[in-house]
Protein backbone atom coordinates (compact mmCIF):
# COMPACT_ATOMS: atom_id res chain seq x y z
CA UNK A 1 0.00 0.00 0.00
CA UNK A 2 1.27 3.46 -0.89
CA UNK A 3 0.24 5.13 2.36
CA UNK A 4 -0.65 3.78 5.78
CA UNK A 5 -3.55 5.00 7.89
CA UNK A 6 -1.14 6.33 10.53
CA UNK A 7 1.03 8.27 8.07
CA UNK A 8 -1.96 9.66 6.19
CA UNK A 9 -3.51 10.93 9.44
CA UNK A 10 -0.17 12.39 10.52
CA UNK A 11 0.22 14.23 7.19
CA UNK A 12 -3.37 15.52 7.29
CA UNK A 13 -3.15 16.53 10.95
CA UNK A 14 -5.98 14.23 12.02
CA UNK A 15 -5.59 13.29 15.68
CA UNK A 16 -8.85 11.46 16.43
CA UNK A 17 -10.30 8.24 15.02
CA UNK A 18 -13.52 9.67 13.54
CA UNK A 19 -12.31 9.34 9.93
CA UNK A 20 -10.33 6.09 10.26
CA UNK A 21 -12.91 3.86 8.57
CA UNK A 22 -13.30 6.23 5.62
CA UNK A 23 -9.53 6.60 5.20
CA UNK A 24 -9.09 2.80 5.34
CA UNK A 25 -11.72 2.48 2.61
CA UNK A 26 -10.10 5.20 0.47
CA UNK A 27 -6.51 3.89 0.63
CA UNK A 28 -6.96 1.01 -1.89
CA UNK A 29 -9.19 3.17 -4.12
CA UNK A 30 -6.59 5.96 -4.16
CA UNK A 31 -3.81 3.47 -4.90
CA UNK A 32 -5.81 2.19 -7.88
CA UNK A 33 -6.48 5.76 -9.07
CA UNK A 34 -2.78 6.60 -8.63
CA UNK A 35 -1.85 3.65 -10.86
CA UNK A 36 -4.42 4.62 -13.49
CA UNK A 37 -3.20 8.21 -13.58
CA UNK A 38 0.46 7.19 -13.55
CA UNK A 39 -0.02 4.78 -16.44
CA UNK A 40 2.75 2.49 -15.24
CA UNK A 41 2.83 -0.21 -12.57
CA UNK A 42 5.08 0.12 -9.56
CA UNK A 43 8.28 -1.91 -9.51
CA UNK A 44 7.80 -4.97 -7.33
CA UNK A 45 10.94 -6.42 -5.79
CA UNK A 46 9.11 -9.24 -3.95
CA UNK A 47 5.59 -10.26 -2.87
CA UNK A 48 5.31 -7.89 0.13
CA UNK A 49 4.31 -4.22 0.30
CA UNK A 50 7.76 -3.45 1.72
CA UNK A 51 9.27 -4.73 -1.53
CA UNK A 52 7.32 -2.31 -3.71
CA UNK A 53 9.41 0.49 -5.18
CA UNK A 54 7.09 3.52 -4.96
CA UNK A 55 8.18 6.81 -6.51
CA UNK A 56 9.52 9.44 -4.14
CA UNK A 57 6.74 11.49 -2.47
CA UNK A 58 4.04 9.01 -3.50
CA UNK A 59 2.89 8.71 0.12
CA UNK A 60 2.37 12.48 0.32
CA UNK A 61 0.57 12.55 -3.03
CA UNK A 62 -1.70 9.66 -1.97
CA UNK A 63 -2.45 11.53 1.27
CA UNK A 64 -3.37 14.61 -0.79
CA UNK A 65 -5.68 12.45 -2.90
CA UNK A 66 -7.34 11.10 0.25
CA UNK A 67 -7.69 14.63 1.64
CA UNK A 68 -9.36 15.72 -1.58
CA UNK A 69 -11.80 12.79 -1.41
CA UNK A 70 -12.55 13.49 2.27
CA UNK A 71 -13.17 17.18 1.66
CA UNK A 72 -15.12 16.83 -1.57
CA UNK A 73 -17.63 14.17 -0.49
CA UNK A 74 -20.28 16.72 0.43
CA UNK A 75 -19.49 19.35 -2.17
CA UNK A 76 -18.78 17.19 -5.22
CA UNK A 77 -20.22 18.73 -8.36
CA UNK A 78 -20.96 22.13 -6.84
CA UNK A 79 -19.67 24.88 -9.07
CA UNK A 80 -21.30 27.85 -7.36
CA UNK A 81 -23.65 28.19 -4.40
CA UNK A 82 -25.01 31.24 -2.60
CA UNK A 83 -27.02 31.13 0.62
CA UNK A 84 -27.49 34.54 2.20
CA UNK A 85 -24.02 35.97 2.76
CA UNK A 86 -22.41 32.53 2.31
CA UNK A 87 -20.84 31.80 -1.08
CA UNK A 88 -19.02 28.72 -2.38
CA UNK A 89 -17.45 28.18 -5.79
CA UNK A 90 -15.55 25.22 -7.20
CA UNK A 91 -13.96 25.87 -10.54
CA UNK A 92 -10.86 23.70 -10.59
CA UNK A 93 -10.59 21.27 -13.49
CA UNK A 94 -10.56 17.61 -12.54
CA UNK A 95 -8.82 14.69 -14.20
CA UNK A 96 -9.85 11.19 -13.11
CA UNK A 97 -11.76 12.84 -10.25
CA UNK A 98 -8.78 14.76 -8.82
CA UNK A 99 -7.59 18.35 -9.26
CA UNK A 100 -4.88 18.94 -11.83
CA UNK A 101 -2.64 20.25 -9.02
CA UNK A 102 -2.52 16.71 -7.58
CA UNK A 103 -2.60 14.78 -10.86
CA UNK A 104 0.32 16.84 -12.17
CA UNK A 105 2.47 15.53 -9.34
CA UNK A 106 1.74 11.96 -10.40
CA UNK A 107 2.22 12.48 -14.11
CA UNK A 108 5.81 13.55 -13.67
CA UNK A 109 6.62 9.96 -12.64
CA UNK A 110 5.39 8.41 -15.88
CA UNK A 111 8.08 6.45 -17.61
CA UNK A 112 10.59 6.86 -14.79
CA UNK A 113 12.03 3.80 -13.00
Buried (B, 14 or more C-beta within 10 A) or exposed (E): EBBBBEBBBEBBEBEEEEBBEEBEEBBEEBBEBBBEBBEEEBEEEEEEEEEBEBBEEBBBBBBBBBBBBBEBEEEEEEEEEEEEEEEEEBEEEBEEBBBEEBBEBBEEBEEEE
